[in-house]
Every structure is written in structure tokens, then in C-alpha cells.
Amino acid sequence: MRKRFEQQLSIGILPIEQTEISVKLKDPLTELLAALLKVYITPEYNDKIFSLLEDSIMKNKQQTGRPGMSLWQMFVLGQVRLCENISYAKLHALANNHLTLRCLLGAGAENGGFTRIEFEYQNIYDNVSGLGDELLKELNEVIVEFGHKKIFKKKEKAALLLKSDSFVVESDVHFPTDYNLLWDSARKCLDAVSKFTKKYESISGWRKLSDWRRNLKGLSRELGKASSSGGKGKDKRLRYATKKYLTKAEALLKKLEKTLPDLPVEDIEDIATIYMLEYFIPLMTKHIDLIDRRLLQDETIPHEEKLFSIFETYTEWVKKGKRRPNVELGKKLNITTDQYNLIIDYQIMDEEQDREILLEVASRVLEKYKVDVWSFDKGYWNKDNKQILGLYVPNVIMPKLGRRNKQEEKEEKSRKFKKYKNLHSTVESNINELEHRGLDRCPDKGITHYSSYIGMGVCAYNLKKIGKFILDIEREKIKLKKQRLKKAA
């Protein structure tokens, strides 16, 4: 049974609304907690946040059973993880030791010998990782609305000044080559077989399983060394190392295919291990073929046939024309920010270029907001994009990719165009901030958790921006009060 939040007050524990946020601290976590506290004590947005969490997490679930982590605690801990860009282990430590965070979670401070509320690592992991991508997009809309109306005091009819750009959120993968991906596939097959041999003594033929692992790893390294080295006779050494590696890999493949039908299935764990083998054996076949074609037959492998991770299969090979890094492994994320530096829209791009998603982004944004200026870089330029967007947005700042005619030259040299083009660089600062909020590299596994991780990062970024503004206002009030007292004295 999960509840919104019912704080059990006892000696040493303050109500959440009485949490004290120090204005002297200027770290990201304090700014995030200031924003979360403001959301909690604002009934309208408190209710909106909890309603979304209830509809998503508690839908079709019985309201009975052991009390679980509250919706508020789930939401807060998820934001803290991304704001601080930390692991679950560090989040576990913060939840049990950070005084202000514990007050905001309703767990209070040290309370003089009374029972202390502790958060377990597995409980935190299971709950925080359960917040989905669609839920986080809806939560971000509420956070942006809260920032506009309650914090930045945006007038209802005031138009937005938007900036769009994209960057790569990397997957947690090593640099891919066909021969190390073959090794990855082989070792996972050997891991699966090892589970069966330890569980069932009747399985024979795998007495030298550790030798298979050691030999294949050594041959993979030998091929890698031959491929990266130079000198006289490189081609001959490379072909020799390739043949040795493939011969061993093909022998293992045949042995695995022969063993697979005879493996016992007595419980769900056995079924899962067989599924694991059925997934990785075809990947071994694929990479044996790719290595043979590339290194022995001198064939150029088409990009669409390549796989960049056997674990994070959604990973793309992204080249954005940068000198460093010249290649990034992950997916591109398109963000749209406003004049308050809040991210009002984001989209994970699936093998798409910036110009291909612009109209899709525009249809979502223009349905919700009035926009006066919208700036882009050259990657978004397309004649149709600019013309269509110009029907709805008075000022579209989109530098042309390629040669410009006289009219385009005149437009791009105008004072207004230059002004907003220069302001567009602010989005690069927003991207840098996002990367510090965890969106440089995603440690979570699978496309579902990858998408949720990005959504959580965007929410944490927006809350942190809101919290910074709240604390800046409080500091200014304290400064003015001191000045008045000084004058009065």
C-alpha cells in the first residue's frame, strides 16, 4: 500500500513545511531542496504533482498491504539523484545522513534516542527506478508551469523567447569493435553455461570452460594488438590473428549449438538462462560473419549492419562534426529552453537529424505556448521548416546552411537577427548545466531506463533553476534588510 505522504510526527521530527533551507549555501542540492519545499507548500502544485504520481504508480493497485515508500519520498529522491549526478549508493548515504534532505523527506533529524527512520538501499533503488518517461514528461510540464506562474511571475499573455539545440546523452558502453563485441557475446554465453554446470552435475563436456574463456580473451587481445599496430608485415599478422580468433570462436559456437537443446529446464531461472543463450548465440554468429567479411574478405561493412553494443542495443554512433570528441555513443537529445532558462520541451531522437524533428517539436510547443522568438543553429535549417514555422512565430532565427541569396544575406545581417542569434548561445550554457545534472552519460540499463533517466534529469534541472531564483530573492531581501538597519543605526 502506497500513500501520498502521511508524516508520523514524533519528538525530534519537524513537519516538512517547517524545513529550513540555508540561504548561505549555494550548492545545487540546496537550490533543489528550496524548490521542492516551495512546491510542497503550494497546495495547487502539490496536488498536481501527487495526482500525476497516483495516476501513474497506484493505478489498478489495491489499497492494502504493507506501507511502502511514499510518493513524495520517491519524487524527492529521484530529483536528488540526478541533481547531484550520483549513484544509488551515494543517494542511500545522503537519504540517511543529510539533515535538510531528511527533514524534507519527513524523516527528521537525529531525535535523541527515539527510533530513527532509515531508508534501505534496495527500497530506494526499486522505487526511484520505477518512475517512467511519460510520467516525468507530465511532471516537467507542471514544474515549468509552477516556475512561470509562481516564481518568475510570467504574465499569462506574455510570449516566450525560445532556443532549441541538441546534444548527445551517452550510453554506458565501451568503445565498440567487432572483435570485442564477439568476445562480449562469447563470455556471456560461457557465463550462462557456467550457471548450468554449477547447478547440474549431469552436464558434461564443459570441464575446460575456464580455458575457453582464457583462450578467447587472449586471441581477442592479440587481434586488437595486430589491428592497432603498424610496421612491416602488418596485413599478414592481422590475417593470421583473425583466422586464429575466428577458428576458436566458431568451435565454441558449434559446441554451444550442440549443447543448447539438451540443457535441463526445471525452474524459471533455467528458462531465463536459456533465453540468455538464445540471445547471445546469434550475436556470436553475427560478429563472426562481420569480422570475416571486414578483415579476411576486405569488405566495407554498411553502417546499418553494425551494432555498437550487445547490451545497450539502442546505442547510436553519433558524429556532430566536433574535434573532441569526434564520436559519441548514445542518442541525441533535443531541448527547447525559454528566457527563464527552463526546459519546456525535450525529445530523444531516434536516428534523426535536427531538421527532421523540428515541425514535430513545434506542433507540441505551439499548442501550449505563445512564442515571439525562436532561435536555432544551422543544423535545423530547411526551407520548408522556416516557412512553416514563420506562419506561427513572428521571429524565426534560423541561419541558412550553405550559400545565402541577397534577401537572406540582408535578413541575417539585420540588428534583430544578430541580437537573437547572439542570445542563442545561452542554450549551450543550459546544455552544460544539464550535463552536470547527470545527462552526460546514462548509467542505467535499457532504453526504458535510459528515457526515464533523461526525464528525471530535465525535471531536476528545472527545479534547480527555480530553487536558485528563490534563494537569490531571499538573499536580496536579507541584504536590503541589513542596509535599512545600517541606515537606521
N, C-alpha and C positions, 0 to 999 in steps of 0.2 A: 504494500500500500504506500503510495507516494502522495505527499501533500505539497501545497504551495509553500507555506512556511508557518509553523507554529512554534514560536520560541518559548521554551520552558525556562522561565526566569528563576534564578537561584542566587544565593549570596556570591558576589564577585562577578556576576554577568549582567551587563547593561543591555537595555533594549537596543536593537540595531539602529534606530533613528537617533540615538544618542552617541553614536560612534564619532570620535573626534579625529579629524584629519588635520595634521600639522601643515600649516602654510609655510613653514620654514624649509620643508623638504621639497626638492624639485626633481625627484626621480620619477620615471614612468609609472611605477606601481602606485605611488601616492596619487598621481594625477588620475589614474584609472579608478582607484577606490573613491576618489572625490566624486567622479561622475556616477559611479554605481550607487553611492549613497544618495545622490540627488535624484536618481531615477526611483530609488526605493521610497523616498519620502514625498514623491509627486504622485498622488493617487491615480490620476488619469493614465500615466505611462506605466506605473506599477501594474495596474490592472491589464493593460495591453500586453505587456511582457508575459505576465503569468498566464493570460488567456491563450497566447500562442504556444507556450510551453505545455500547457494542459492539453490542448487540442492535438498536439503532435505526439507527446510522450505517453499521456494517460488514456488515449483513445482506445476504446474496446477493452479496457483492463478493469478487473474487479477492484472495488474499493475496500478490499480486505487484505489481511496478511500482515507480515512484519513491516514496520515503518522503514522506508528506505531513505536515501539522501533526498533532501527537499529540492524542489525545482529551483529555488533561489540559490542554494549552495552549488548546484550543478552549473547554473548560469555564471555565477561569480568565478568559480574555479576554472571554468573554460576560458573566460576572458583573461584571468591572471596568467594562465599557461602561455597564451600567445603574446600577451603584452610584454612579458618578461623573456619570451623565447627560450623556455626552459623545458627540461624533461619532466616526465611524470614523477620521477624520484625527487627532483628539486621542488616540484609542486607539492608533493606529500610533505616535505620538510617545512615549506612555507605555511601550509594549512595548519600545521601543528605547533608552529613556533612564532609566526609573525603576529604581533599583538593586534595591530589595527585590522589586519585581514581577518583574524579570528573574531574580532568584535563585529565586523560586517557580516560574517558567516553566522552570527548568532551563537558562537561557541564561547565567547567571553575571554577574559584574561585568566591568569592563574588565580584560583579562588580559595586560597587559604585552607587547604586540607580537604575541601569538598571534591566530589567526583569530577574529574577533568574530562571534557568531551574530546575524544581522539578520532581522527579520520584515518582509516586504513588505506594503504596503497591500492589494493585491488578494488576497493569500493570507489575510490576517486577515478581510477582508470576506467572501470566499467561504465560509470555514469557520464563522465565528461566525454568519452569517445562515442556516446550514444546520441549526441546532438547532430542532426542531419543537415545536409546542404540546403534543402528547401526551407526548413525551419529557420536557419541562420540568415537566409536572404530576407525573410519576413521580419525577423528581429532587427536586421540592419535598417530596414525601412522605418521601423518605429524609432530606432536610435537617431536616425537622421532627422526625422520629424521633431523629436524631442529637442535636438540641438538647435534646429531652426527656430522653433516657436518659443522654447523656454529659456534658452541660454543666449543665443546670438540675436534674439528678438527680431528675426526677419519678418518684414511686413508681408501679409498674405498675398498681396498683388505684386510684390517685388519680384523682378526677373532674376534668374541665375546667370552667372558668368562661369561657363563650364570649360574644362580642359580634359582631353582624352589622350591616353597613351597606353602602351603595352610593355610588359617585361616578362621574363621567364622565371617561374617558380620551379626550381629544380626538384627532381625526384631523388630519393636516397639510393643512388645506384653507383656502381663503379664504372670506369670508362669501358665501353664495350668493344671487344674484338670477337670475331667469330670463333677463334680458338679458345678464348677464356670463357665464352658462353657455352661452348661444348663441354669444357671442364665443369662449369656450374651445373649443367644438366646431368652429367655423369655422376658427380658427387652426390646430388640429390637422389638419384636412382640407388646409389650404393647405401645412402642413409636409410632409404626405405627397406632395402633388402636386409640391412643390419637389424632393423626392428623385428623382422620375421625370424631371423636366425637366433636372436636372443630370446624370443618368446616361444619358439617351437624347435625342439632339438631334432625333430624328424627331418627338417630341411637340410639337404646335403648339397655338396658341390660348391659351397662358398667358404671353405676353410681358409682360403687365401684372400679374403675380402680386403684386408688391410693392404696387401700387396697390390691389388688392383688400384686402390686409391693412391698409394705412393707412386706407382709407376706412371699412372695417367697424369698426376700433378707434375712429375718430373719432366715428362715428354711435352706437356703444355708449356712449361717454363723454357724448355730447350727450343721449342718452336718460336716463342716470343723473343728469345735472345737472338736467334738466327734472323728473325724478321727485322729487328731494330738495329742490328749491327751492319757494318759496311765491310769494305775490303775486297780483296781478290777472291773470286770463287763464291761470292755470296749466294748467287742463284742456285748453285749446286748444293750448298749446305742447307739452304732453305727447303729445297725439294726433298732432300734426304730426311730432314726433321719432320716435314709434313707427312711423308709416307709412313714413318715410324709411328707418329701420333695417331694417324687415321687407322693404321692396321690394328693398333691396340684398342682404339675406340670401337671399331667395327666388331672386334672379337667380343668386347663387353656387351655390345648391343645384341649380338646373336645369343649370348648367354642369358641376357635379361628376357628376351622374347621367348626363349625356351622355358625359362623358369616361371614366368608370369601366370600361365594357365593352371599351374599345379599348386599355387600358393593357397594355404588354408584360409577360410573365411568363417570365423566363429563369433565375432562381435563387431561393433561399429568402428572400433579402432582399426581392425583389419581392413574393413571397407575403405576407410579414409586413406590408409597406406597404399592400397591397390589403386585408388583414384590418383594418388600422388605419382605412382609409377606410370600410369596410363597418360598422365600429363607430360612427364619429363622424357619418356622414351621417344615420342615423336619429335621433341625438341632436339634430342641427340641426333636423330636421323636427319633433321633439317640442317643442323650445323656441320655435320659430316659432309653433306652434299655441298654446302656453301664453301667450306674450306677446300674441298676437292676442285670445285669449279674455279675458285679465285686463284689458288696457289699452284695447282697442277695443270689446269687447262687454260690458265691466263685469261679467264673470262671476267668481264666487268659486271658485278652484281647490281641489278636495278635497285634503286633506293627502297621501293615498296616491298621488296622481298626481305629486307634486313629487319632484324629485331634488335632493340637496344637494351633490353633487359628481359630475362626469362621470369623475373619476379614481378616487376612493375611494368607490365606489358603495354600500358598506355603511354609510356615514355616516348617523346619525340626528340629527334636530332634537330636542334634549332640553331640557325646561323643568322645573326642580326647585323652582320657587317661590322662587328666590333673587333678591335685588335686584341683586346683582352677582356673577357675570354672570347676566343673566336668561335667556340662551340659550347652550347649549353644543353643539358639533357633534362627535359621536363616538359612542361606545357606553358604556352603563353597565356598571360592573364591581362585582359583589357580592363582598365579602370577609368572612371569618369569622376572628377572632383569639381567642387564648386568654389566660390570665392571665400568660403569659410574653411576650406581645406578638408571638407568632409567628402568621403567617397559615397556618392549617391547611387552608383551602379557599377557592377563588375560582372565579367563574363570570362569563363575559361574557354579558350579557343582550341578547337579540335582540328588540327592540320589545316588551319585557316590563316589567311593574311589579314592585316588590319582593315584594308579597304573592303574585304568581303563581308565583314560583320557590322560595318558602320550603320547601315539602314536598320538592321535588327536592333542595335543598341538605341538608335534614335527613336524608333517606334515605342520602346519601353519608356524612355526618359521623357519624351514629349507628351506622353499620355498622362504623366503625373505632375510635370513641372512646366512653368513658363520660362523660356530661355531667351536671353537677349544676345549673348555672345557665346560661341562655341569654337574653341581652337583645337587644332590638330597639327601633327607633323606631316612630312611628305608621304609617309607610308600609307596614309589614309586617302591620298588623293585619287580621285576618279571623277571624270567629267559628270557622270550621272549622279554620283554621290553629292557633289557640290550643288548641282542644280536642284535636286530634290530637297536637300536639307535647307537650301536657301528659301524655299517656299514657306518654311515654318520658323526659321531662325533669322532675325534681321541681320546679324553679323556672323558670317561663317568664315573663320580664319583658317584656311587650308592651303598652304603653299603648294604650288604646282610641282609635280615630279617631272623633270625634263625641261625642254626649252619653252619659254613663255612668249606669247604674242604681245603686241603693243598694249592692248587693253589689260591683259593680265599683269604686264610689267608695271603699268600705271597703278593698278589696284594694290600690288604688293609693295609699292614704294610710298603709298599714302600714309599719312601720320597715324590714322586709326589702325590700319593693318599692322604697322610696325609696333604700335603700343601693345596690342593684344598678342602679337607674336612673341614679343619680349616677355610678357607676363606668362606665356605658356610654359616657360622653363620652371615655373613653380611646381608643375606636376612631377618633375624629376626629383624635387625635394620630397614630395609625397611618396614617391616610389622608394626612395632611400629610407624614409621613415617606416614604410611597410616592411621592408626587408629586415629592419631592426625589430619589428614586431613579429618576426618568425617566418615571413614569406620570402626568405632567401632560398631555403631548402626544406622540403617537407619530410620529416622523419617517419610519418605514418605510412602504413602499408595498404595498397589497393586504391583504385580510383575513387571509391566511395569515401574512404577516409581522407584521401587527398583533397577532394572537393570540400568536405566538411572543414578540414584544416584551413583552407583558404577563406571560407566563410567566417570562421572564428577569428582569423587574423584581421579581416576587414572590420568586424564588429569591435574588436579590441582597439584597433587603430582609431576608429571614430570616437569611442568612449574616452580614449586617452586624450584626444584633441579637445573634446568637450571639457574634460576634467582640468586640463591645463588652463583653459579660459576661465573656468570657475575659480581656480586658485589665484590666477592673476588678478581677478576682480577683488578677491578677498585681501590680497596683499596691497592693492591700491587703496582700499578702504582703510586698512591699518596705517598706511603711510600718511594719508590725509588726516586721520585722527591724531597721529603724533604731531603733525605740523600745526594743527589747531591748538593742541595742548601747549606746544612750544611757544606759540604766539601769545596765548593766554597767560603764560608764565612771565 
